[in-house]
């Protein structure tokens, strides 16, 4: 009678959670703790620069509100010039206001984007 009793080895996860690194927003200087993976994703999206979530929203807003198609680079340049505040709180409030106004103005765009957190895709830019 063959011995088929082989105890399954304990499943050891060989992937420890990636360490969070502190990273600074190129626009407003806000620092956030993010995983290297996330930082890399943002850098790829924003021309090797890392920008915080709020600035990311603002850059997307620059693209959406623009009457013509602008590149991410141009949108970022616009946003950066808009956000050279003496006081970061001013920027924060301004950005939040922009986002709020945007969601009122383009409710339908937001609706079609529901569930899509990836942002900045092409269909968003074709909406006007
Ligand atoms: Zn920022």
Boltz pocket constraint, residues with backbone or C-beta under 6 A from the ligand:
constraints:
  - pocket:
      binder: B
      contacts: [[A, 25], [A, 26], [A, 27], [A, 28], [A, 29], [A, 30], [A, 51], [A, 52], [A, 53], [A, 54], [A, 55], [A, 56]]
      max_distance: 6.0
